[in-house]
Amino acid sequence: MDFKEAEEYLGRRARFGIKPGLERIRLLLSLLGDPQLEFPSIHITGTNGKTSTARMVASILGVGGRKVGRYTSPHLQSVTERICVDGRPVTEREFASLLERVIPAVEETDARTGDPLTYFEVTTAMAFLHFARRKVDVGVIEVGLGGRWDATNLLMSQVQVITGVAFDHTAELGDTLERIAFEKAGIIKGGSAVISAVAHPGALKVIAAACKERGSELKLYGRDFQLIYQLTYGVETERIGQVLGIRGLLREYADLFLPLLGEHQGVNAACAVAACEAFAGSPAVLSADEVAAGLRRVTSPGRLEVVSLHPLVILDGAHNPEGAFRLAQVIRNDLDYEKLVLVLGILEDKDMRRMLKILLPLADTVVFTQSREERAAPARRLARLAREMGYEGVVVEDIGEAVRFARTLASVSDMVCVTGSLYTVGEAREALGLRPE
């Protein structure tokens, strides 16, 4: 099997969508020898910030010579991005070989359950198998959706992280923050450490109750660890990012440079540091220098990613109202520019009106576009919704053409922001010639 054949095989699995339940993945992993039990792990969920936090955790833990596996989703450009060891995605050849290895177990699982495995379930099994075979010292695993019924939830993780709770995927997770928190709290394991930045009282009550029931220790942002200070470097410094002071679980850290923008990324960094400290268990096992070096070298493609300075071009996969609000905060407070050209492509199953209400007032010019993802809202529909709200824009359906057109509209002192979904951002990265990472 070559990589193209592997992509086609998984593509056929995509039609099975998202299905709750752990029966299928439990059988599949059992047939593979339960590889998820062969390495210690940190499990990460939350409505927003999961991938950035996972990348920070993996980067910090990798500094001291540990072999770190990282599993995140969705990917931006290549499915190989989902499965990484020591910060490097598997090669296309490795990916195809992994899939070829699991297919017999996949087919047997399908036959025995009569309920075909999904795309995500298969890639999750592939990641666990790869990490076990590579004998990683720790797996940093991001939940795909929710937590309780997520395919990743057969881990016996030592540390769980719940970055935050907001409205998204309400059809699957529930229409109250308490219900969504219940689903995310499903990853909490007995006797573990739980790191959380959840602030909503009702959601926090649900998480605290789950911790008490399972004998886990809850460590909260603002109570047990926190940001002490946060200073942003603007584009005029040619050094994009922020300097943080963090009070962790084990010590205080001063002047940590994080090459990512946004107040929310500072909170994600505090959660990542606390998660690493909880996993290490002792200051002697995780040095302050490791934390500083890990944060300094972290990348998070498609999350307020700066890909050009003159003009300033930013890619951000804000895919729900909370993500759009955080992006708007950064645009208003942290960036210097004269005019904003907004390139916007949103998925149809998102709260498009609320996202438009947040983002459109920021822009001088709007270019509506759409990704190749089948759930993408037609660009012309976005333009009609915007017109109903009193905003005009240009429709350029192909994302590559939309990005190129937007750059022709921007002077060296202007900003182009591409956002609306991770699929939009992934295709923009591809059009700009950026490599998957």
C-alpha positions as CSV (number, residue, x, y, z in Angstrom):
1,M,0.0,0.0,0.0
2,D,1.3,3.4,-0.9
3,F,0.3,6.8,0.7
4,K,-2.3,7.6,-2.0
5,E,-3.9,4.3,-1.4
6,A,-3.9,4.9,2.3
7,E,-5.6,8.3,1.9
8,E,-8.2,6.7,-0.4
9,Y,-8.9,3.9,2.2
10,L,-9.3,6.4,5.0
11,G,-11.4,8.6,2.7
12,R,-13.9,5.8,2.3
13,R,-14.1,5.6,6.1
14,A,-14.9,9.3,6.4
15,R,-18.4,8.7,5.2
16,F,-19.2,6.9,8.5
17,G,-18.9,10.3,10.2
18,I,-18.8,10.6,14.0
19,K,-20.3,7.7,16.1
20,P,-20.4,7.6,19.9
21,G,-19.4,4.5,21.8
22,L,-16.1,2.8,22.7
23,E,-17.1,-0.8,21.7
24,R,-15.6,-0.6,18.2
25,I,-12.3,1.0,19.2
26,R,-12.0,-1.2,22.3
27,L,-12.2,-4.4,20.1
28,L,-9.8,-2.9,17.5
29,L,-7.2,-2.0,20.1
30,S,-7.6,-5.4,21.7
31,L,-6.9,-7.1,18.4
32,L,-3.7,-5.0,18.1
33,G,-2.5,-5.9,21.6
34,D,-3.8,-2.8,23.4
35,P,-0.9,-0.6,22.4
36,Q,-2.4,2.4,24.3
37,L,-1.4,0.8,27.6
38,E,2.3,0.5,26.7
39,F,3.2,4.2,27.3
40,P,2.3,6.8,29.9
41,S,0.2,9.6,28.6
42,I,-1.3,13.1,29.0
43,H,-4.8,13.4,27.7
44,I,-6.1,16.8,26.5
45,T,-9.6,18.0,25.9
46,G,-11.5,21.4,25.8
47,T,-13.6,23.3,23.3
48,N,-10.7,25.5,22.1
49,G,-6.9,25.4,22.7
50,K,-6.4,21.6,22.7
51,T,-3.9,21.5,19.8
52,S,-1.8,24.4,20.9
53,T,-1.7,23.1,24.5
54,A,-0.7,19.6,23.2
55,R,2.1,21.1,21.1
56,M,3.4,23.1,24.1
57,V,3.3,20.0,26.4
58,A,5.1,17.9,23.8
59,S,7.7,20.6,23.2
60,I,8.5,21.1,26.9
61,L,8.7,17.4,27.7
62,G,10.9,16.7,24.6
63,V,13.6,19.1,25.7
64,G,15.1,16.8,28.4
65,G,15.7,13.9,26.0
66,R,12.4,12.2,26.4
67,K,10.9,10.6,23.3
68,V,7.5,12.2,22.9
69,G,4.6,11.0,20.8
70,R,1.9,13.6,19.9
71,Y,-1.5,12.9,18.4
72,T,-3.7,15.8,17.3
73,S,-6.5,16.5,14.9
74,P,-7.7,17.6,12.5
75,H,-4.7,18.1,10.3
76,L,-4.2,21.2,8.2
77,Q,-2.5,19.9,5.1
78,S,-1.6,16.2,5.4
79,V,-3.0,13.5,7.6
80,T,0.6,12.6,8.5
81,E,0.6,15.7,10.8
82,R,-1.7,13.9,13.2
83,I,1.0,11.4,14.3
84,C,4.3,12.8,15.4
85,V,7.3,11.6,17.4
86,D,9.7,14.2,18.7
87,G,7.9,16.9,16.8
88,R,8.2,15.3,13.4
89,P,5.2,13.9,11.6
90,V,5.4,10.3,10.3
91,T,6.5,10.0,6.8
92,E,4.0,9.1,4.1
93,R,5.7,5.7,3.8
94,E,5.4,5.1,7.6
95,F,1.8,6.2,7.5
96,A,0.9,3.8,4.7
97,S,2.8,1.0,6.5
98,L,1.0,1.7,9.8
99,L,-2.4,1.6,8.0
100,E,-1.5,-1.6,6.3
101,R,-0.6,-3.1,9.7
102,V,-4.0,-2.3,11.2
103,I,-6.3,-3.1,8.3
104,P,-6.7,-6.8,9.1
105,A,-7.8,-5.8,12.6
106,V,-10.0,-3.1,11.2
107,E,-11.8,-5.5,8.9
108,E,-12.2,-8.1,11.6
109,T,-13.7,-5.4,13.9
110,D,-16.1,-4.4,11.2
111,A,-17.2,-8.0,10.6
112,R,-17.6,-8.8,14.3
113,T,-19.5,-5.6,15.3
114,G,-21.4,-5.0,12.0
115,D,-20.7,-1.3,12.7
116,P,-17.8,0.1,10.5
117,L,-15.0,1.9,12.2
118,T,-14.7,5.6,11.5
119,Y,-11.8,7.6,10.0
120,F,-10.9,8.9,13.4
121,E,-11.0,5.5,15.2
122,V,-8.6,4.0,12.6
123,T,-6.1,6.9,12.8
124,T,-6.3,6.8,16.6
125,A,-5.4,3.1,16.6
126,M,-2.6,3.8,14.2
127,A,-1.2,6.5,16.5
128,F,-1.3,4.3,19.6
129,L,0.4,1.4,17.7
130,H,3.1,3.7,16.4
131,F,3.9,5.2,19.8
132,A,4.0,1.7,21.3
133,R,6.3,0.4,18.6
134,R,8.6,3.5,18.9
135,K,8.6,3.1,22.7
136,V,7.8,6.7,23.5
137,D,8.4,7.9,27.0
138,V,5.1,9.8,27.0
139,G,2.2,10.2,24.6
140,V,0.5,13.6,24.4
141,I,-3.0,12.8,23.1
142,E,-5.6,15.3,22.0
143,V,-9.3,14.3,22.2
144,G,-11.1,14.4,18.8
145,L,-14.6,15.4,20.1
146,G,-15.8,15.7,23.7
147,G,-14.1,13.0,25.7
148,R,-16.4,10.5,27.3
149,W,-17.1,8.5,24.1
150,D,-14.0,9.7,22.2
151,A,-11.8,7.0,20.6
152,T,-8.8,8.2,22.5
153,N,-10.5,7.5,25.8
154,L,-9.1,4.0,26.3
155,L,-5.9,5.6,27.5
156,M,-5.0,5.2,31.1
157,S,-3.5,8.6,31.3
158,Q,-1.7,10.0,34.3
159,V,-2.6,13.6,33.6
160,Q,-5.7,15.0,32.0
161,V,-6.1,18.6,30.8
162,I,-9.5,20.4,30.2
163,T,-8.5,23.7,28.6
164,G,-12.0,25.2,28.7
165,V,-15.7,24.7,28.0
166,A,-17.7,26.6,25.4
167,F,-20.5,26.0,22.9
168,D,-19.5,23.9,19.9
169,H,-20.7,20.5,18.5
170,T,-23.9,21.0,20.6
171,A,-25.7,18.3,18.6
172,E,-23.2,15.7,19.9
173,L,-22.2,17.1,23.2
174,G,-25.3,18.9,24.5
175,D,-26.7,22.4,24.6
176,T,-25.6,23.6,28.0
177,L,-22.1,24.2,29.3
178,E,-22.8,21.8,32.2
179,R,-23.6,19.0,29.7
180,I,-20.6,19.7,27.6
181,A,-18.4,19.7,30.7
182,F,-19.8,16.3,31.6
183,E,-18.7,14.9,28.3
184,K,-15.2,16.4,28.6
185,A,-14.9,15.2,32.2
186,G,-15.3,11.7,30.9
187,I,-11.6,11.5,30.2
188,I,-10.7,11.9,34.0
189,K,-9.1,8.7,35.3
190,G,-9.0,7.5,38.9
191,G,-6.1,8.8,41.0
192,S,-4.9,11.1,38.3
193,A,-4.0,14.9,38.2
194,V,-6.5,17.1,36.3
195,I,-5.4,20.5,35.0
196,S,-8.1,22.9,34.0
197,A,-8.7,26.5,33.0
198,V,-12.5,26.1,33.1
199,A,-14.1,29.2,34.7
200,H,-17.8,28.8,34.2
201,P,-19.2,27.9,37.7
202,G,-21.7,25.3,36.5
203,A,-19.2,23.6,34.2
204,L,-16.5,23.7,36.9
205,K,-18.9,22.1,39.4
206,V,-19.4,19.2,37.0
207,I,-15.6,18.7,36.6
208,A,-14.9,19.0,40.3
209,A,-17.6,16.4,41.1
210,A,-16.1,14.0,38.5
211,C,-12.6,14.5,40.2
212,K,-14.0,13.8,43.6
213,E,-15.9,10.7,42.4
214,R,-12.8,9.2,40.8
215,G,-10.3,10.3,43.5
216,S,-8.4,12.6,41.2
217,E,-6.7,15.9,42.2
218,L,-8.0,19.0,40.4
219,K,-5.6,21.8,39.8
220,L,-7.3,25.0,38.7
221,Y,-6.0,28.0,36.7
222,G,-6.1,31.1,38.9
223,R,-6.1,29.0,42.1
224,D,-3.3,26.4,41.9
225,F,-1.3,27.9,39.0
226,Q,-1.6,31.1,37.0
227,L,-0.1,33.7,34.7
228,I,1.8,36.3,36.8
229,Y,2.4,38.7,33.8
230,Q,2.0,38.7,30.1
231,L,3.8,41.1,27.7
232,T,3.1,41.1,24.0
233,Y,5.7,41.7,21.3
234,G,4.2,43.4,18.3
235,V,5.2,43.0,14.7
236,E,7.3,46.2,14.8
237,T,9.8,44.2,17.0
238,E,10.2,41.5,14.3
239,R,9.8,39.1,17.2
240,I,6.2,37.9,17.3
241,G,5.0,36.5,20.5
242,Q,4.8,37.3,24.2
243,V,6.8,37.1,27.4
244,L,5.2,35.3,30.3
245,G,5.6,34.9,34.0
246,I,4.0,31.8,35.3
247,R,3.4,30.5,38.8
248,G,3.3,26.7,38.3
249,L,2.5,23.8,40.6
250,L,6.2,23.4,41.5
251,R,7.9,26.8,41.1
252,E,7.6,30.2,39.5
253,Y,9.0,30.9,36.0
254,A,10.1,34.3,34.8
255,D,10.6,35.8,31.3
256,L,9.3,32.8,29.4
257,F,9.2,33.6,25.7
258,L,6.2,32.1,23.8
259,P,6.3,32.7,20.0
260,L,2.5,32.7,19.8
261,L,0.0,35.5,20.0
262,G,-3.1,36.0,22.2
263,E,-4.0,36.2,25.8
264,H,-5.6,32.8,25.5
265,Q,-2.2,31.3,24.4
266,G,-0.7,32.6,27.6
267,V,-3.4,30.7,29.6
268,N,-2.8,27.6,27.4
269,A,0.9,27.9,28.2
270,A,0.2,28.0,31.9
271,C,-2.0,24.9,31.6
272,A,0.8,23.2,29.6
273,V,3.4,24.0,32.2
274,A,1.2,22.7,35.0
275,A,0.5,19.5,33.1
276,C,4.2,18.9,32.6
277,E,4.9,19.6,36.2
278,A,2.1,17.2,37.3
279,F,3.5,14.5,35.0
280,A,7.0,15.0,36.2
281,G,5.9,15.1,39.9
282,S,9.1,16.8,41.1
283,P,11.2,19.9,40.3
284,A,14.2,17.6,40.0
285,V,12.6,15.8,37.1
286,L,11.6,19.0,35.1
287,S,13.9,21.9,35.2
288,A,13.0,25.6,34.7
289,D,15.4,25.6,31.7
290,E,13.5,22.8,30.0
291,V,10.2,24.7,30.4
292,A,11.7,27.8,29.0
293,A,13.4,26.0,26.0
294,G,10.2,24.1,25.3
295,L,8.0,27.1,25.1
296,R,10.6,29.1,23.2
297,R,10.6,26.6,20.3
298,V,6.9,25.7,20.2
299,T,4.9,26.2,17.0
300,S,1.2,25.9,16.4
301,P,0.4,26.2,12.7
302,G,-2.9,27.8,11.8
303,R,-3.4,29.2,15.3
304,L,-2.7,32.9,15.0
305,E,0.2,31.9,12.8
306,V,2.2,34.8,11.3
307,V,3.4,33.9,7.8
308,S,4.4,37.3,6.6
309,L,5.3,40.7,8.1
310,H,5.0,43.2,5.3
311,P,2.1,43.0,4.8
312,L,1.2,41.2,7.9
313,V,-0.5,37.9,7.0
314,I,-2.1,35.8,9.8
315,L,-3.7,32.4,9.6
316,D,-6.1,31.5,12.4
317,G,-8.4,28.5,12.4
318,A,-11.1,30.1,14.6
319,H,-14.0,27.8,13.9
320,N,-16.6,28.8,16.5
321,P,-17.8,32.0,18.2
322,E,-15.4,31.7,21.1
323,G,-12.5,31.2,18.7
324,A,-13.7,34.2,16.7
325,F,-13.9,36.3,19.8
326,R,-10.3,35.5,20.8
327,L,-9.1,36.3,17.3
328,A,-10.9,39.6,17.5
329,Q,-9.3,40.4,20.8
330,V,-5.8,39.9,19.3
331,I,-6.6,41.9,16.2
332,R,-7.9,44.8,18.3
333,N,-5.3,44.8,21.1
334,D,-2.1,43.2,19.9
335,L,-1.5,44.0,16.3
336,D,-0.5,47.2,14.4
337,Y,-1.9,47.7,10.9
338,E,-3.7,50.3,8.8
339,K,-6.3,48.3,7.0
340,L,-7.6,44.7,7.5
341,V,-8.4,42.4,4.6
342,L,-10.4,39.5,6.0
343,V,-10.5,36.2,4.1
344,L,-13.3,34.2,5.5
345,G,-14.5,30.6,5.0
346,I,-16.7,28.9,7.6
347,L,-18.2,25.4,7.9
348,E,-22.0,25.2,7.5
349,D,-22.6,23.4,10.8
350,K,-21.1,26.3,12.8
351,D,-22.9,29.4,14.2
352,M,-22.1,31.5,11.1
353,R,-24.2,34.5,12.1
354,R,-22.5,34.9,15.5
355,M,-19.0,34.5,13.9
356,L,-19.8,37.0,11.2
357,K,-21.1,39.4,13.9
358,I,-17.8,39.2,15.7
359,L,-15.4,39.3,12.7
360,L,-17.0,41.6,10.1
361,P,-16.8,44.9,12.0
362,L,-13.0,44.5,12.2
363,A,-12.5,44.4,8.4
364,D,-12.1,47.1,5.8
365,T,-12.5,44.5,3.0
366,V,-13.9,41.0,3.2
367,V,-13.2,38.2,0.8
368,F,-15.7,35.3,1.2
369,T,-14.3,31.9,0.2
370,Q,-14.9,28.2,0.8
371,S,-12.8,25.1,1.5
372,R,-13.0,21.8,-0.3
373,E,-14.5,20.2,2.8
374,E,-18.0,19.0,2.1
375,R,-19.3,20.8,5.2
376,A,-18.0,24.2,4.0
377,A,-20.6,26.9,3.7
378,P,-20.9,28.2,0.1
379,A,-19.0,31.5,-0.2
380,R,-22.0,33.1,-1.8
381,R,-24.2,32.1,1.1
382,L,-21.8,33.7,3.5
383,A,-21.9,36.9,1.4
384,R,-25.7,36.9,1.5
385,L,-25.7,36.5,5.3
386,A,-23.2,39.4,5.6
387,R,-25.3,41.5,3.3
388,E,-28.4,40.9,5.5
389,M,-26.2,42.2,8.4
390,G,-25.2,45.3,6.5
391,Y,-21.8,44.3,5.2
392,E,-20.5,43.9,1.7
393,G,-17.7,41.7,0.4
394,V,-16.1,40.0,-2.5
395,V,-16.7,36.3,-3.4
396,V,-13.6,34.3,-4.5
397,E,-14.6,30.6,-4.1
398,D,-11.1,29.0,-4.4
399,I,-9.1,29.6,-1.2
400,G,-5.8,29.9,-3.0
401,E,-7.1,32.5,-5.4
402,A,-8.8,34.3,-2.4
403,V,-5.5,34.6,-0.5
404,R,-3.6,35.8,-3.6
405,F,-6.4,38.3,-4.3
406,A,-6.4,39.6,-0.7
407,R,-2.6,40.1,-0.8
408,T,-3.0,42.3,-3.9
409,L,-5.4,44.5,-1.9
410,A,-3.0,44.9,1.0
411,S,-0.2,47.5,1.2
412,V,2.9,46.8,3.3
413,S,1.3,48.4,6.3
414,D,-1.9,46.4,6.1
415,M,-3.0,43.0,7.4
416,V,-4.5,40.0,5.7
417,C,-6.2,37.6,8.1
418,V,-7.4,34.2,6.8
419,T,-9.8,32.5,9.2
420,G,-13.2,30.7,9.7
421,S,-12.1,27.1,10.0
422,L,-9.0,24.9,10.2
423,Y,-9.9,23.6,6.7
424,T,-9.8,27.1,5.3
425,V,-6.4,27.7,7.0
426,G,-5.0,24.4,5.8
427,E,-5.8,25.2,2.2
428,A,-4.3,28.7,2.7
429,R,-1.1,27.2,4.0
430,E,-1.0,24.9,1.0
431,A,-1.5,27.8,-1.4
432,L,1.2,29.8,0.3
433,G,3.7,26.9,-0.2
434,L,4.1,26.2,3.6
435,R,5.1,22.7,4.6
436,P,3.0,20.5,6.9
437,E,4.4,20.4,10.4
